[in-house]
Amino acid sequence: MSPVDWKNGTWKRPQGKKPAAEIVIAGDWAPIRDFSDTILEKPEHVYGDLLEVFRESHLRLVNLECPLVDEGQPVFKSGSVLKGIPAHIAGLTAVPFEIVTLGNNHIFDYGIEGFIQTRDLLSSNGIHFTGAGLSLAEAEKPVQMTVNGITIGVFSFGEGEDLTAAGPDKPGVLGWEIERIIDLVKELRSRVHIVIVVCHGGVEYIPFPPPYLTDALTRIAECGADLVIGHHPHVPQGVKIHNGVPICFSLGNFIFFQPTDLLYRKIGYLVKAGITKDGVDAIRIIPYEIGPDRLIRLKKENLQRALKKLEALSAPLSIRKSVVEAWHGFLKYYGVDGFKNEIAIILEEFEKEPQKGAAMFRNRLTTWQHSSHLTELMTRIMEGSLDDAPPWTVAFVAEYFTRKVAEGFAG
C-alpha cells in the first residue's frame, strides 16, 4: 500500500507534528516564448490561481532555467540556448520567490558574463541562489534561511551538461559528483533543521526516471536529506517515500512554455511541504496545466485523473527491478530507429554548423543521461534483449510521447 494518499495527493509522517511552516517548491522557470511578454506586462497573471498557493506559504523556491541578460554572446551547446532579460526578474519578485536553484543546463547559456549578470541581478533583488558559481566552492555553497525558528538548507546540483560542471578555478554548476553531494549533505545536516536537495537531471520527456538517477537520489535521501526534488525531464514523474524521505523525481514544466500539443509537457505539479524542527512532516502534490498565458490549477475530475496518473507513475519506483523494467521500456520504444534519427540530426548539424554538431556529439559522450542511455541501448541490441521489455512499460512511454492535450488523461 502506498504511503501517499493519492485521492488527495498528500503524505503525512506517522505520528508527525503539526507543521510550523510551509515551503512551496516549483520546477523549471524561464520567461521564454509565449510567457515572455506576459511576465513583462502582468507578472502575477502568469501564475493564475496558483499565486495564492505560493502566498499562503512561508518560503518559495523555484529553478531559474536561464540567464537574465540584455545582450551577450550565446554559447555553442548541444541543446537550445535560452535567455530572458533583466526586466523578467519581476516574474520572480512578484510571487515572491526567496530562493532560486541554478544547478541546471541553461544558466550558462550566455557564458560566464551572462551568469555574472544574472547572479548580480538576483542579489540586488534579494533573491538567494545555490547550485552555480564562479568556482566549485561557490557552486557548493548552500542557501540557509530561518523561517518560524526552523533553519533550512538548500543544495542544487545537475549533470553538468556541455562540460559546465564547476571546478576549483572554473565557473560552472555543481555537477554530477554524487559522493561529493553526499558529503555536502552530511556536513549541512549538522547545521540546519531541514535539508532540501534539488537535482536537475534525467532523460527528457520519459515517464519514469532512469536507474542511475533513482539510485543517486535514493542515496541522497539516505544520507541526511529531508526532501529531494527533481526536474529537467519537462514532464511529471512519480514520487517515492524512502525511509520517510519524500523524493519527487520530476515536477514537470512550470513557467516554461513549450509550443506543443502533447499533454504531459503541459502538466506539472508543485510540492507543498509542511515542516517542523524535526523534519518534513507532510507534503501535498498540487498539479496544474500550462495554459496559453498562465498556469491553471487542476480541480475536480481533472485533479483526480492527474493524481491517479501520478499514483501509477509512482508505483514502480520503490522496487529497483521495476525501475529497470521501466527503463527497458523506454529503450525499446526509442529503439534502433530512434538512435538512427538522433545520429542523423547530429550529422545534419555538422554539415550546417560544425561547432553545434560537435557540441551535440560531445554531450552524448560526457553526460550521464546520454551516455547511460546509449550504452545500455547498445548492450541490449548486442544481447538481443531490446524487445524483452514488459508491455506496460512501453505503453507508458508511448502515451507520454503521443497523447495530446485534447485527449485528456488516459484511463
Backbone hydrogen bonds in HBPLUS format (Angstrom, degrees):
<---DONOR---> <-ACCEPTOR-->    atom                        ^
c    i                          cat <-CA-CA->   ^        H-A-AA   ^      H-
h    n   atom  resd res      DA  || num        DHA   H-A  angle D-A-AA Bond
n    s   type  num  typ     dist DA aas  dist angle  dist       angle   num
A0005-ASP N   A0010-THR O   2.70 MM   5  5.22 158.4  1.74 176.4 172.8     1
A0008-ASN N   A0005-ASP O   3.18 MM   3  5.81 143.8  2.31 112.2 120.4     2
A0009-GLY N   A0005-ASP O   2.74 MM   4  5.67 124.8  2.04 138.8 155.1     3
A0010-THR N   A0005-ASP O   3.09 MM   5  5.22 154.2  2.16 138.6 138.7     4
A0285-ILE N   A0009-GLY O   2.71 MM 276  5.02 165.6  1.73 155.9 161.1     5
A0011-TRP N   A0283-ILE O   3.02 MM 272  5.34 153.3  2.09 148.9 150.9     6
A0283-ILE N   A0011-TRP O   2.92 MM 272  5.34 151.2  2.00 145.2 152.0     7
A0013-ARG N   A0281-ASP O   2.81 MM 268  5.08 170.2  1.82 146.3 146.2     8
A0016-GLY N   A0013-ARG O   2.85 MM   3  4.88 139.9  2.01 138.7 130.3     9
A0020-ALA N   A0275-ILE O   2.78 MM 255  5.99 151.4  1.86 150.2 157.0    10
A0021-ALA N   A0275-ILE O   3.31 MM 254  5.50 141.6  2.47 146.4 150.0    11
A0275-ILE N   A0021-ALA O   2.90 MM 254  5.50 170.6  1.91 159.2 162.1    12
A0058-HIS N   A0022-GLU O   2.88 MM  36  5.41 147.4  1.99 138.6 148.9    13
A0023-ILE N   A0273-ALA O   2.89 MM 250  5.17 157.4  1.94 146.3 153.6    14
A0273-ALA N   A0023-ILE O   2.76 MM 250  5.17 159.7  1.80 157.7 161.9    15
A0024-VAL N   A0059-LEU O   2.97 MM  35  6.44 159.2  2.01 158.7 163.6    16
A0061-LEU N   A0024-VAL O   2.99 MM  37  6.35 155.3  2.05 162.4 168.0    17
A0025-ILE N   A0271-VAL O   2.85 MM 246  5.22 159.0  1.90 147.9 155.0    18
A0271-VAL N   A0025-ILE O   3.09 MM 246  5.22 160.9  2.13 147.8 153.5    19
A0026-ALA N   A0061-LEU O   2.90 MM  35  6.26 158.9  1.94 154.3 161.1    20
A0063-ASN N   A0027-GLY O   3.16 MM  36  5.54 162.7  2.19 142.1 141.4    21
A0029-TRP N   A0063-ASN O   2.80 MM  34  5.76 147.5  1.90 172.7 172.7    22
A0065-GLU N   A0029-TRP O   2.85 MM  36  5.47 168.4  1.86 146.2 149.4    23
A0030-ALA N   A0255-ILE O   2.60 MM 225  5.85 166.7  1.62 170.2 166.1    24
A0032-ILE N   A0030-ALA O   2.83 MM   2  5.56 135.9  2.03 108.3  94.6    25
A0035-PHE N   A0032-ILE O   3.12 MM   3  5.64 145.7  2.25 143.8 138.0    26
A0036-SER N   A0033-ARG O   3.12 MM   3  5.63 158.2  2.17 116.8 123.1    27
A0039-ILE N   A0035-PHE O   3.06 MM   4  6.16 161.6  2.10 154.8 158.3    28
A0040-LEU N   A0036-SER O   3.26 MM   4  6.56 150.2  2.36 143.2 151.4    29
A0041-GLU N   A0037-ASP O   2.86 MM   4  6.04 160.3  1.89 157.1 162.2    30
A0042-LYS N   A0038-THR O   2.66 MM   4  5.39 160.4  1.70 148.2 155.5    31
A0045-HIS N   A0042-LYS O   2.92 MM   3  5.36 128.9  2.19 112.9 126.9    32
A0047-TYR N   A0044-GLU O   3.23 MM   3  5.93 155.0  2.29 118.2 124.2    33
A0048-GLY N   A0045-HIS O   2.99 MM   3  5.48 161.9  2.02 117.6 123.5    34
A0295-LEU N   A0046-VAL O   2.92 MM 249  6.18 140.6  2.08 135.8 144.4    35
A0050-LEU N   A0047-TYR O   2.98 MM   3  5.55 154.8  2.04 143.4 146.5    36
A0051-LEU N   A0048-GLY O   3.43 MM   3  6.13 170.5  2.44 115.2 117.9    37
A0053-VAL N   A0050-LEU O   2.93 MM   3  5.16 126.2  2.22 103.2 117.9    38
A0054-PHE N   A0050-LEU O   3.26 MM   4  6.74 153.7  2.34 155.3 161.5    39
A0055-ARG N   A0051-LEU O   3.01 MM   4  6.28 165.3  2.03 153.1 157.4    40
A0056-GLU N   A0052-GLU O   3.03 MM   4  6.00 137.0  2.22 143.2 150.6    41
A0057-SER N   A0054-PHE O   3.12 MM   3  5.49 160.8  2.15 111.6 117.1    42
A0098-GLU N   A0060-ARG O   3.19 MM  38  5.71 137.6  2.38 131.8 140.8    43
A0099-ILE N   A0060-ARG O   3.27 MM  39  6.50 158.9  2.32 160.6 164.0    44
A0062-VAL N   A0099-ILE O   3.15 MM  37  6.63 150.1  2.24 145.3 153.2    45
A0101-THR N   A0062-VAL O   2.90 MM  39  6.33 149.3  2.00 142.8 152.5    46
A0064-LEU N   A0101-THR O   3.10 MM  37  6.04 143.4  2.24 148.9 158.5    47
A0084-GLY N   A0067-PRO O   2.88 MM  17  6.22 162.0  1.91 157.4 162.8    48
A0069-VAL N   A0084-GLY O   2.99 MM  15  6.22 144.6  2.11 139.0 129.7    49
A0075-VAL N   A0109-ASP O   3.02 MM  34  5.68 155.0  2.08 152.2 152.3    50
A0088-HIS N   A0085-ILE O   2.85 MM   3  5.60 156.7  1.91 126.0 133.1    51
A0089-ILE N   A0086-PRO O   3.01 MM   3  5.76 167.6  2.03 122.3 125.9    52
A0090-ALA N   A0087-ALA O   3.27 MM   3  6.19 173.3  2.28 121.4 123.2    53
A0091-GLY N   A0088-HIS O   2.87 MM   3  5.62 155.8  1.93 122.0 127.9    54
A0092-LEU N   A0089-ILE O   2.95 MM   3  5.35 147.0  2.06 109.1 118.7    55
A0093-THR N   A0089-ILE O   3.03 MM   4  6.39 165.0  2.06 157.9 162.1    56
A0094-ALA N   A0090-ALA O   2.99 MM   4  5.72 142.0  2.13 137.3 145.1    57
A0097-PHE N   A0092-LEU O   2.93 MM   5  5.55 156.6  1.99 147.5 155.2    58
A0128-HIS N   A0098-GLU O   2.87 MM  30  6.07 157.3  1.92 162.0 155.5    59
A0100-VAL N   A0128-HIS O   2.86 MM  28  6.32 152.8  1.94 154.0 161.8    60
A0102-LEU N   A0130-THR O   2.83 MM  28  5.91 160.8  1.87 163.3 164.4    61
A0104-ASN N   A0102-LEU O   2.75 MM   2  5.57 134.4  1.96 111.0  96.3    62
A0109-ASP N   A0106-HIS O   2.94 MM   3  5.12 154.0  2.01 124.9 121.6    63
A0111-GLY N   A0108-PHE O   2.98 MM   3  4.85 145.5  2.10 117.1 111.8    64
A0114-GLY N   A0110-TYR O   3.08 MM   4  4.73 140.5  2.24 135.4 134.3    65
A0115-PHE N   A0111-GLY O   3.09 MM   4  6.40 150.9  2.18 144.1 152.3    66
A0116-ILE N   A0112-ILE O   2.89 MM   4  6.18 162.5  1.92 154.9 159.2    67
A0117-GLN N   A0113-GLU O   2.99 MM   4  6.21 164.9  2.01 151.3 154.8    68
A0118-THR N   A0114-GLY O   3.08 MM   4  6.22 156.6  2.14 141.0 147.5    69
A0119-ARG N   A0115-PHE O   2.79 MM   4  6.01 166.7  1.81 159.9 163.5    70
A0120-ASP N   A0116-ILE O   2.93 MM   4  6.08 165.8  1.95 152.8 156.4    71
A0121-LEU N   A0117-GLN O   2.94 MM   4  6.08 150.3  2.03 141.4 150.1    72
A0122-LEU N   A0118-THR O   2.92 MM   4  6.18 160.4  1.96 154.5 158.8    73
A0123-SER N   A0119-ARG O   3.00 MM   4  6.26 166.3  2.02 150.6 154.3    74
A0124-SER N   A0120-ASP O   2.93 MM   4  6.09 159.9  1.97 148.3 153.5    75
A0125-ASN N   A0122-LEU O   3.06 MM   3  5.22 141.4  2.22 100.9 112.4    76
A0127-ILE N   A0122-LEU O   2.96 MM   5  5.07 167.0  1.97 148.6 144.2    77
A0126-GLY N   A0123-SER O   3.08 MM   3  5.14 164.0  2.11 109.9 111.3    78
A0174-LEU N   A0131-GLY O   2.87 MM  43  5.30 155.8  1.93 137.5 137.4    79
A0133-GLY N   A0172-GLY O   2.94 MM  39  5.75 155.5  2.00 157.8 164.4    80
A0172-GLY N   A0133-GLY O   2.92 MM  39  5.75 159.2  1.96 163.8 169.1    81
A0139-ALA N   A0135-SER O   3.00 MM   4  6.28 159.9  2.04 150.5 156.5    82
A0136-LEU N   A0167-GLY O   2.78 MM  31  4.82 133.7  2.00 136.2 137.1    83
A0140-GLU N   A0136-LEU O   2.88 MM   4  6.04 145.4  2.00 151.3 159.8    84
A0141-LYS N   A0138-GLU O   3.20 MM   3  5.27 149.8  2.29 100.5 109.4    85
A0143-VAL N   A0154-VAL O   3.08 MM  11  5.18 154.2  2.15 144.3 148.2    86
A0154-VAL N   A0143-VAL O   2.87 MM  11  5.18 151.3  1.95 146.7 155.4    87
A0145-MET N   A0152-ILE O   2.93 MM   7  5.32 155.6  1.99 149.3 157.1    88
A0152-ILE N   A0145-MET O   2.69 MM   7  5.32 171.6  1.70 168.6 171.3    89
A0147-VAL N   A0150-ILE O   2.83 MM   3  5.15 159.6  1.88 145.1 146.0    90
A0150-ILE N   A0147-VAL O   2.82 MM   3  5.15 164.1  1.85 118.6 123.9    91
A0193-HIS N   A0151-THR O   2.91 MM  42  5.24 141.5  2.06 128.0 139.8    92
A0194-ILE N   A0151-THR O   3.07 MM  43  6.42 155.5  2.13 157.1 162.3    93
A0153-GLY N   A0194-ILE O   2.81 MM  41  6.12 161.7  1.84 162.2 168.2    94
A0196-ILE N   A0153-GLY O   2.85 MM  43  6.21 165.6  1.87 165.0 170.1    95
A0155-PHE N   A0196-ILE O   2.97 MM  41  6.42 157.6  2.02 160.3 167.6    96
A0198-VAL N   A0155-PHE O   2.92 MM  43  6.09 157.3  1.97 141.7 149.2    97
A0157-PHE N   A0198-VAL O   2.99 MM  41  6.49 154.2  2.05 163.4 171.6    98
A0200-HIS N   A0157-PHE O   2.90 MM  43  6.30 156.4  1.96 150.5 158.3    99
A0158-GLY N   A0174-LEU O   2.89 MM  16  6.30 158.6  1.93 164.8 171.8   100
A0164-THR N   A0160-GLY O   3.34 MM   4  4.80 144.1  2.47 103.6 109.6   101
A0164-THR N   A0161-GLU O   3.13 MM   3  5.78 137.3  2.32 114.6 123.1   102
A0173-VAL N   A0164-THR O   2.87 MM   9  6.17 150.6  1.96 144.7 153.1   103
A0166-ALA N   A0173-VAL O   2.75 MM   7  5.14 166.8  1.77 145.9 144.7   104
A0167-GLY N   A0170-LYS O   3.02 MM   3  4.52 160.3  2.06 122.5 128.4   105
A0170-LYS N   A0167-GLY O   3.17 MM   3  4.52 168.1  2.19  97.1 100.8   106
A0177-GLU N   A0175-GLY O   2.87 MM   2  5.84 134.0  2.08 109.7  95.2   107
A0180-ARG N   A0177-GLU O   3.02 MM   3  5.42 119.6  2.40 106.8 121.3   108
A0181-ILE N   A0177-GLU O   2.96 MM   4  6.28 155.7  2.02 152.1 160.1   109
A0182-ILE N   A0178-ILE O   2.90 MM   4  6.12 160.6  1.94 152.8 157.4   110
A0183-ASP N   A0179-GLU O   3.07 MM   4  6.36 155.3  2.13 142.6 148.9   111
A0184-LEU N   A0180-ARG O   2.93 MM   4  6.22 157.1  1.98 151.3 157.6   112
A0185-VAL N   A0181-ILE O   2.89 MM   4  6.18 156.2  1.95 153.0 159.4   113
A0186-LYS N   A0182-ILE O   2.98 MM   4  6.21 164.1  2.01 152.4 156.3   114
A0187-GLU N   A0183-ASP O   3.00 MM   4  6.22 156.1  2.06 147.0 153.4   115
A0188-LEU N   A0184-LEU O   2.92 MM   4  6.11 162.0  1.95 149.2 154.3   116
A0189-ARG N   A0185-VAL O   2.83 MM   4  5.92 149.5  1.92 148.6 157.5   117
A0190-SER N   A0187-GLU O   3.35 MM   3  5.78 143.6  2.49 105.2 113.0   118
A0191-ARG N   A0188-LEU O   2.81 MM   3  5.34 161.6  1.84 120.5 127.0   119
A0226-ASP N   A0195-VAL O   2.83 MM  31  5.30 164.2  1.86 143.7 149.2   120
A0197-VAL N   A0227-LEU O   3.02 MM  30  6.45 162.8  2.05 162.1 166.6   121
A0229-ILE N   A0197-VAL O   2.89 MM  32  6.30 163.1  1.91 159.6 165.2   122
A0199-CYS N   A0229-ILE O   2.74 MM  30  6.14 165.3  1.76 165.8 169.8   123
A0231-HIS N   A0199-CYS O   3.02 MM  32  6.54 139.7  2.19 155.7 164.3   124
A0201-GLY N   A0231-HIS O   2.97 MM  30  6.39 129.6  2.23 163.4 167.8   125
A0205-TYR N   A0233-PRO O   2.78 MM  28  5.14 165.5  1.80 130.6 134.9   126
A0213-LEU N   A0210-PRO O   3.04 MM   3  5.53 128.6  2.32 111.6 124.1   127
A0214-THR N   A0210-PRO O   3.10 MM   4  6.44 164.0  2.13 157.5 162.4   128
A0215-ASP N   A0211-PRO O   2.88 MM   4  5.94 164.7  1.90 156.1 160.3   129
A0216-ALA N   A0212-TYR O   3.17 MM   4  6.22 157.7  2.23 133.6 139.6   130
A0217-LEU N   A0213-LEU O   2.95 MM   4  6.14 174.8  1.95 160.3 161.1   131
A0218-THR N   A0214-THR O   2.99 MM   4  5.93 149.3  2.09 141.0 149.4   132
A0219-ARG N   A0215-ASP O   3.07 MM   4  6.26 155.7  2.13 145.6 151.7   133
A0220-ILE N   A0216-ALA O   3.05 MM   4  6.36 152.6  2.12 146.5 154.3   134
A0221-ALA N   A0217-LEU O   2.99 MM   4  6.21 149.8  2.08 139.4 147.3   135
A0222-GLU N   A0218-THR O   3.01 MM   4  6.28 142.5  2.15 142.0 152.4   136
A0223-CYS N   A0219-ARG O   3.12 MM   4  6.32 128.2  2.40 140.7 153.3   137
A0223-CYS N   A0220-ILE O   3.27 MM   3  5.24 139.6  2.44  95.1 105.8   138
A0228-VAL N   A0246-PRO O   3.05 MM  18  6.37 166.9  2.07 162.2 165.2   139
A0248-CYS N   A0228-VAL O   2.93 MM  20  6.34 163.0  1.96 160.9 161.8   140
A0230-GLY N   A0248-CYS O   2.69 MM  18  5.90 133.8  1.90 166.7 175.2   141
A0251-LEU N   A0230-GLY O   3.06 MM  21  6.51 135.4  2.27 147.4 151.4   142
A0237-GLN N   A0250-SER O   3.02 MM  13  4.87 165.2  2.05 135.8 133.5   143
A0249-PHE N   A0238-GLY O   3.16 MM  11  6.04 156.0  2.22 170.2 175.0   144
A0240-LYS N   A0247-ILE O   2.86 MM   7  5.11 161.1  1.90 147.6 154.0   145
A0247-ILE N   A0240-LYS O   2.70 MM   7  5.11 148.5  1.80 156.4 166.8   146
A0242-HIS N   A0245-VAL O   2.90 MM   3  5.05 161.6  1.93 143.6 137.9   147
A0245-VAL N   A0242-HIS O   2.89 MM   3  5.05 153.4  1.96 108.1 117.0   148
A0269-TYR N   A0251-LEU O   2.93 MM  18  5.34 147.9  2.04 150.7 156.0   149
A0260-THR N   A0258-GLN O   2.86 MM   2  5.69 123.4  2.18 114.9  98.3   150
A0405-VAL N   A0261-ASP O   2.78 MM 144  5.61 151.1  1.87 152.3 156.0   151
A0263-LEU N   A0403-ARG O   2.84 MM 140  5.84 160.0  1.88 137.9 144.8   152
A0266-LYS N   A0263-LEU O   2.86 MM   3  5.37 158.0  1.91 118.2 124.6   153
A0290-ILE N   A0266-LYS O   2.77 MM  24  4.93 154.7  1.83 142.9 145.5   154
A0268-GLY N   A0288-TYR O   3.20 MM  20  5.60 160.9  2.23 145.2 149.4   155
A0288-TYR N   A0268-GLY O   2.89 MM  20  5.60 151.8  1.97 153.8 153.0   156
A0270-LEU N   A0286-ILE O   2.91 MM  16  4.98 160.2  1.95 132.0 133.1   157
A0286-ILE N   A0270-LEU O   3.01 MM  16  4.98 167.0  2.02 142.9 144.6   158
A0272-LYS N   A0284-ARG O   2.97 MM  12  5.06 169.0  1.98 149.2 152.8   159
A0284-ARG N   A0272-LYS O   2.79 MM  12  5.06 138.1  1.97 137.7 151.0   160
A0274-GLY N   A0282-ALA O   2.79 MM   8  4.98 162.5  1.82 138.1 144.3   161
A0281-ASP N   A0274-GLY O   2.88 MM   7  5.75 145.4  2.00 151.2 162.2   162
A0276-THR N   A0279-GLY O   2.96 MM   3  5.45 159.2  2.00 157.2 164.1   163
A0279-GLY N   A0276-THR O   3.22 MM   3  5.45 163.3  2.25 107.6 112.6   164
A0298-LEU N   A0287-PRO O   3.14 MM  11  5.83 169.5  2.15 129.0 132.1   165
A0289-GLU N   A0296-ILE O   2.75 MM   7  5.09 161.6  1.79 145.6 150.6   166
A0296-ILE N   A0289-GLU O   2.85 MM   7  5.09 157.4  1.90 153.7 158.6   167
A0291-GLY N   A0294-ARG O   2.81 MM   3  5.23 144.2  1.94 152.5 160.2   168
A0303-LEU N   A0299-LYS O   3.26 MM   4  4.58 157.0  2.31  98.5 101.5   169
A0304-GLN N   A0300-LYS O   3.04 MM   4  6.35 162.4  2.07 157.1 161.8   170
A0305-ARG N   A0301-GLU O   2.93 MM   4  6.17 155.4  1.99 150.4 157.3   171
A0306-ALA N   A0302-ASN O   2.96 MM   4  6.11 156.4  2.02 143.9 150.3   172
A0307-LEU N   A0303-LEU O   2.93 MM   4  6.17 164.0  1.96 155.5 159.6   173
A0308-LYS N   A0304-GLN O   2.93 MM   4  6.02 152.2  2.01 141.7 149.7   174
A0309-LYS N   A0305-ARG O   2.99 MM   4  6.20 151.2  2.07 142.7 150.1   175
A0310-LEU N   A0306-ALA O   2.94 MM   4  6.25 157.7  1.99 148.7 154.9   176
A0311-GLU N   A0307-LEU O   2.86 MM   4  6.08 146.6  1.98 143.5 152.8   177
A0312-ALA N   A0308-LYS O   3.09 MM   4  6.39 154.9  2.16 143.7 149.4   178
A0313-LEU N   A0309-LYS O   2.91 MM   4  6.21 151.5  2.00 148.7 157.3   179
A0314-SER N   A0310-LEU O   2.91 MM   4  6.00 135.8  2.11 139.2 150.5   180
A0314-SER N   A0311-GLU O   3.20 MM   3  5.08 128.4  2.48  91.6 105.0   181
A0315-ALA N   A0311-GLU O   3.06 MM   4  6.17 140.1  2.22 146.6 155.9   182
A0317-LEU N   A0314-SER O   3.03 MM   3  5.50 150.4  2.12 118.9 127.9   183
A0319-ILE N   A0316-PRO O   3.29 MM   3  5.85 165.7  2.31 117.7 122.0   184
A0322-SER N   A0319-ILE O   2.98 MM   3  5.41 123.8  2.30 108.9 122.5   185
A0323-VAL N   A0319-ILE O   3.09 MM   4  6.46 149.4  2.19 149.0 158.5   186
A0323-VAL N   A0320-ARG O   3.05 MM   3  4.87 115.6  2.48  91.7 108.1   187
A0324-VAL N   A0320-ARG O   2.93 MM   4  6.24 159.6  1.97 157.5 161.6   188
A0325-GLU N   A0321-LYS O   2.98 MM   4  6.23 155.4  2.04 142.3 149.6   189
A0326-ALA N   A0322-SER O   2.88 MM   4  6.07 155.9  1.94 146.1 152.2   190
A0327-TRP N   A0323-VAL O   3.03 MM   4  6.31 151.3  2.12 143.6 151.4   191
A0328-HIS N   A0324-VAL O   2.90 MM   4  6.22 154.3  1.97 149.8 157.1   192
A0329-GLY N   A0325-GLU O   2.96 MM   4  6.28 139.8  2.13 142.2 153.3   193
A0330-PHE N   A0326-ALA O   3.25 MM   4  6.70 147.3  2.37 142.5 149.5   194
A0330-PHE N   A0327-TRP O   3.11 MM   3  5.24 119.6  2.49  97.5 111.4   195
A0331-LEU N   A0327-TRP O   3.04 MM   4  6.42 161.7  2.08 151.5 156.5   196
A0332-LYS N   A0328-HIS O   2.94 MM   4  6.15 155.4  2.00 147.1 153.0   197
A0333-TYR N   A0329-GLY O   3.04 MM   4  6.23 162.4  2.07 145.4 150.3   198
A0334-TYR N   A0330-PHE O   2.84 MM   4  6.02 165.4  1.86 159.8 163.5   199
A0335-GLY N   A0331-LEU O   2.82 MM   4  5.79 167.5  1.84 148.4 152.0   200
A0338-GLY N   A0334-TYR O   2.91 MM   4  4.81 133.8  2.12 149.9 152.1   201
A0339-PHE N   A0335-GLY O   3.23 MM   4  6.56 155.0  2.29 144.5 150.9   202
A0340-LYS N   A0336-VAL O   2.94 MM   4  6.23 163.3  1.96 154.2 158.5   203
A0341-ASN N   A0337-ASP O   2.92 MM   4  6.10 160.3  1.96 149.5 154.8   204
A0342-GLU N   A0338-GLY O   2.98 MM   4  6.17 155.5  2.04 144.8 151.5   205
A0343-ILE N   A0339-PHE O   2.96 MM   4  6.21 165.7  1.98 156.7 159.8   206
A0344-ALA N   A0340-LYS O   2.90 MM   4  6.07 155.6  1.96 146.5 153.9   207
A0345-ILE N   A0341-ASN O   3.01 MM   4  6.25 152.0  2.09 146.3 152.8   208
A0346-ILE N   A0342-GLU O   3.10 MM   4  6.41 158.2  2.15 148.2 153.7   209
A0347-LEU N   A0343-ILE O   2.89 MM   4  6.15 164.1  1.92 155.4 159.5   210
A0348-GLU N   A0344-ALA O   2.91 MM   4  6.06 150.6  2.00 143.2 151.6   211
A0349-GLU N   A0345-ILE O   3.02 MM   4  6.29 150.8  2.10 143.9 151.4   212
A0350-PHE N   A0346-ILE O   2.95 MM   4  6.31 148.6  2.05 146.0 155.3   213
A0351-GLU N   A0347-LEU O   3.15 MM   4  6.49 147.2  2.27 142.9 150.2   214
A0352-LYS N   A0348-GLU O   3.15 MM   4  6.48 153.4  2.22 145.1 152.0   215
A0353-GLU N   A0349-GLU O   2.63 MM   4  5.54 169.1  1.64 161.1 164.9   216
A0356-LYS N   A0353-GLU O   2.94 MM   3  5.49 124.2  2.26 116.7 130.2   217
A0357-GLY N   A0353-GLU O   3.11 MM   4  6.42 163.3  2.14 155.6 160.8   218
A0358-ALA N   A0354-PRO O   2.84 MM   4  6.00 157.7  1.88 150.5 156.7   219
A0359-ALA N   A0355-GLN O   2.98 MM   4  6.15 153.1  2.05 140.5 147.7   220
A0360-MET N   A0356-LYS O   2.99 MM   4  6.28 157.6  2.04 152.9 158.5   221
A0361-PHE N   A0357-GLY O   3.04 MM   4  6.31 161.4  2.07 149.7 154.1   222
A0362-ARG N   A0358-ALA O   2.83 MM   4  5.95 165.4  1.85 152.7 157.5   223
A0363-ASN N   A0359-ALA O   3.03 MM   4  6.11 157.2  2.08 145.2 150.7   224
A0364-ARG N   A0360-MET O   3.32 MM   4  6.59 142.6  2.47 137.2 146.2   225
A0364-ARG N   A0361-PHE O   3.09 MM   3  5.20 125.3  2.40  97.3 111.4   226
A0365-LEU N   A0362-ARG O   3.01 MM   3  5.20 133.2  2.24 100.3 113.3   227
A0366-THR N   A0362-ARG O   3.06 MM   4  6.26 140.6  2.22 147.9 159.4   228
A0367-THR N   A0363-ASN O   3.18 MM   4  5.68 138.5  2.36 145.8 146.5   229
A0370-HIS N   A0367-THR O   3.13 MM   3  5.64 128.7  2.41 110.9 122.8   230
A0371-SER N   A0367-THR O   2.83 MM   4  5.93 177.6  1.83 169.2 169.1   231
A0372-SER N   A0368-TRP O   2.87 MM   4  5.59 165.7  1.89 147.1 151.8   232
A0374-LEU N   A0370-HIS O   2.91 MM   4  6.10 175.5  1.92 158.9 159.3   233
A0375-THR N   A0371-SER O   2.90 MM   4  5.82 158.2  1.94 142.7 149.9   234
A0376-GLU N   A0372-SER O   3.03 MM   4  5.94 166.0  2.05 142.4 146.8   235
A0377-LEU N   A0373-HIS O   2.94 MM   4  6.03 148.0  2.04 142.5 152.5   236
A0378-MET N   A0374-LEU O   2.98 MM   4  6.10 167.5  1.99 148.3 151.0   237
A0379-THR N   A0375-THR O   3.01 MM   4  6.22 155.5  2.07 144.7 152.1   238
A0380-ARG N   A0376-GLU O   3.01 MM   4  6.15 161.6  2.05 145.7 149.7   239
A0381-ILE N   A0377-LEU O   2.98 MM   4  6.24 149.2  2.08 147.8 156.9   240
A0382-MET N   A0378-MET O   2.92 MM   4  6.13 163.2  1.94 151.1 155.4   241
A0383-GLU N   A0379-THR O   2.90 MM   4  6.11 149.5  1.99 146.3 155.2   242
A0384-GLY N   A0380-ARG O   3.04 MM   4  5.92 118.7  2.43 130.0 143.2   243
A0385-SER N   A0380-ARG O   2.90 MM   5  5.04 143.1  2.04 148.7 154.3   244
A0384-GLY N   A0381-ILE O   3.15 MM   3  5.11 144.1  2.29  96.6 107.3   245
A0388-ASP N   A0385-SER O   3.02 MM   3  5.30 165.5  2.04 117.7 120.5   246
A0393-THR N   A0390-PRO O   3.06 MM   3  5.68 137.2  2.25 116.3 126.5   247
A0395-ALA N   A0391-PRO O   2.97 MM   4  6.16 159.5  2.01 155.8 161.8   248
A0396-PHE N   A0392-TRP O   3.18 MM   4  6.34 152.9  2.26 138.3 144.2   249
A0397-VAL N   A0393-THR O   3.18 MM   4  6.48 162.9  2.21 148.8 152.7   250
A0398-ALA N   A0394-VAL O   2.90 MM   4  6.13 166.8  1.91 154.8 158.5   251
A0399-GLU N   A0395-ALA O   2.98 MM   4  6.15 154.8  2.05 144.9 151.7   252
A0400-TYR N   A0396-PHE O   3.08 MM   4  6.40 154.9  2.15 148.5 154.6   253
A0401-PHE N   A0397-VAL O   3.09 MM   4  6.38 144.4  2.22 149.5 159.4   254
A0402-THR N   A0398-ALA O   3.02 MM   4  6.01 118.1  2.42 143.4 157.7   255
A0402-THR N   A0399-GLU O   3.39 MM   3  5.32 152.7  2.47  97.3 104.9   256
A0403-ARG N   A0399-GLU O   2.95 MM   4  5.26 162.6  1.98 141.8 145.2   257
A0407-GLU N   A0404-LYS O   3.04 MM   3  5.38 142.7  2.18 105.4 116.0   258
A0408-GLY N   A0405-VAL O   3.10 MM   3  5.46 142.8  2.25 108.3 118.3   259
